[in-house]
Amino acid sequence: MESKLSRALAPKRPDAPTLTSRQLVKAWWQALRPPFFIVDLIPVGLGGALAARDLGYWPWGIFAVVMVRCFCLHTVANIANDLFDYLEGVDTDETIGGTKVIQNGWISPRQICLTIIGLLLSTVLIGWWLIGHSGQEWLWGPVVFAVLSAVFGFASINSVFGNLWMLPDIAWYLEELVPIFCFFGAGLGCLWGGLRRQKRVRTFRSYLAMIGSRTTISISALSSTLGTSPAKVRDTLEDMLDDGFFPLGYLDYGSDRLVLTSDGIPDPPKEEEKPAQEEPAEDPQNAILEEIRAINADIDNPKLNQQIDRIGVITAKVFEYQRSHPQKSNQLHSFLSYYLPTTLKILRAYAQLEDQEVSGENITSAMARIEGMMDKVVEGFEKQLDQLFQGDALDITADVEVLERMLAKDGLSSGSTLRMGG
């Protein structure tokens, strides 16, 4: 028995008539049925009129692109109807209705299938352009997943019911069900991907709504408002930074804040509480030092423990210098926003790898790589601390030189006779 797939991809029959160019154009005109495109023109024209009312001018370019896309989809529906009627045996020489371009041999099923694929690809590309033109690129993922889920789900259900007639012949039935299950699995995968991406979009929207156009906002404020952990808030903000939501923004791990460049609305007023009930706000610098000690406790490597202890001592001194010299905070920007948080991230990863208790090649090589770089990290932290006192060292050197010259001038240095009085 010839399968529907082989029939759908079949070329023209050997006994098919040879058409002239004019007859071929007429056959395709009959298959595409352009006179029915008026049903597309009416709603799209109404939408264009509403857009023109809001914009103050008629968007001819967008209107034309949308019309072409609607015509393509309508054409797909028309010729797909002829193809499936042919495959199901609905349209025959004795029935009334349908174009019968396939039954008459004017157009082959393979040509119809290739035309459907080409038109669908064209609509996808046009839709891609329209989404990009609207500035809402995030819509592309959910739209694709939703469309593919609908297509695969419909094809699966339709194929199952369409093949029930061959149930007594279990071999034929199972053979026909293989692509059905493939389509069904693909549909479920697309549906899951679309829902997951939609959830991600909703999360990003809630973050954007809370941040607004603020210049800076603390991670703890976002965490308490959203009811999520600070670590999850940091991960989400890192994803938003990677996706380009904040082109000029960065995470300042030193002060545990998201820093942006535009002005924003002030924080909502907090309810006044009695002094006895007020809890002291957590110092972000102390939180970082506590995190360093916690990471060190999770790692069972004596050499690495010593290096982490050294990093904690240096970091504490850097914080102390920052508190006593706030005017020099700019010198610590790279250290606080990149070097320190990246080091902590790598050490957290090392602790996680160590907890696996597996001596696999990937885990072992990753841990060895981290162990090998820690000497350089400690050296870099020490140099950062040393650079902070560069100006103080120059001032001390200048004071010493002046003192030596004054002692020599007054004869009070070891190279001259010491005289008391005038």
C-alpha positions, 0 to 999 in steps of 0.5 A: 500500500502506497503511503500518504507521504510517498503520494504527497511527494510524487511527481507528475503522472506519466499520462499528465497533459503537457501544458503551455505557459499560458495554461500553466499560469491558468492552472496555478491561478486556479489553485491559488484562488487570488479572488478570495484574497479580499478576505485578507484585505478587509481586516488588514486594511481596517488595522492599517486605518486604525494605525493611521489614525494613531500615527497621523499617516498611513504606514504603507511599508508595513501595510504592504509587508503584512498584506504579502504575509497574509496572502502567503498564508491564505495561499498555503491554506488553499493549496494545502486543502487541495493536497489533503483532499487529494491524499484523503480521496475526497476530491475525485473526478466524480465530486463537485468542488475543489480545483482538481489541479492535482487530479487532472495532472496539471500540477504534481503533489510534489510541486504543491508541497514545495510551494507550501514549504516555500510560502511558509518559510517566506511568512516566517522570514517576514514575521521575523522582520516585523518583530525586529522592526517593532523592537520587540525581539523577545517575542520571536521565541514565544511566537515560534514555539507556540506556532510549532506546538500548534502545527505539530499537535494538530498534525499528530492528532489528525494523523492518529485519527486518520490512520485508525482504519489500519488498526487491524494491521498492526504492522502498518499502523505502527509504521504510520505512528512513528512519524506521528510520535515524532511530531507529537514529541517535537510539539511537546518540546516546542510547547515546553520551550515556549512556556519556559521562555515566556516565564523568562520574559515575565521575570524580566518584565517584573525586574524592568518594572521594579527598576524603572529608570533608576540610576542604582538599586540594591540587590537586597531591595529587589530580593525582598520585594520579589521574595527570592534569594539575593543569589537568584536576583544576581543570576537573573540580572546577569542574564539581563545584562548578557541579553543587552537589557542594560547596555551601560549597566553593571553589577557592583558586587562591592556594594551589592547593587545594580548600577545604571546610567539613567535617572529614576524614581526615588525609593518608595517611602518606608513605614516608620518603625519604632527605634527599638524594633529597627534592625541594623542593615546588613553591611555588604562588605561584612557580607562579602567577608562572611561569604569568603569565610563560608567558602573557605569552610566548604573547601577541603584543600589546605593550600587553597585554604591558606590562599583564601585566608590571605584573600580575606585578609587583603579584602578586609584591608581594602574595605577598611581603606575604602571607608577611611578614604571614600574619595579614592573609591574610583581606584577600586572600581575594577577590583570591587565590580570584577576581580573580587566577585569573579574570584568568589564565583570561581571558588564557589564553583571549586567547592561544588566540584569538590563536593561531587566526590568524583575523579572524572577528567573534566572535574579534575582538570577544572579543579587543577586549573583553579588551584594553579591560578590562585597564586596569581590571584593572591599576588594580584590582590596584594598588588591592588592593596599596595597600589592604594598606598602609592600616594601615601608612600610618595608623601612619606618619602617627600617628608623624609627628604625634607626632614633630612635636608632641614637636619643637615642645614641646621647641623643636626644630622650625624654628618655635622657637629651637633649644636644646641641653642642659637 
